[in-house]
Amino acid sequence: MKLVNKRTSDAVDNFEKILDFQVELLKVLANRTRLKIIYLLNDSDELAVSDLRKTLGITKANLSQQIAILRNAGIVRTRSEGRNVFVSIEFRDLLSACKLVRDVIREKMLKQAEPFLEGER
């Protein structure tokens, strides 16, 4: 019985650690600029930081800060080539997760709109 309790305890501890990682990842993603960066990276293998800055219309300092947060969370990676820095997404599956969240939001919005749409039928 003690072995079962030890396994159960280890499983709970591991689950708690995973939850902690998930919370930290979601905190990083809960930022409009960082989500925009992720979506822009969805369209290409990598982007130059200078191109990201022009597209987003933010300061170099702000973009550097946002990229550093994403990099420290393991979401993106960077590489330097001469004076240029390029950013790429580390886990493409993260884009699928973001799409899933958007799909849930879209479904929720449609359900909320149903009473208004019924009157037009």
Buried (B, 14 or more C-beta within 10 A) or exposed (E): EEEEEEEEEEEEEEEEEEEEEEEEBEEBBEEEBBBBBBBBBBEEEBBEBBBBBEEBEBEEEEBBBBBEBBBEBEBBEBEEEEEEBBBBBBEEEBBEEBEEEEEEEEEEEEEEEEEEEEEEE
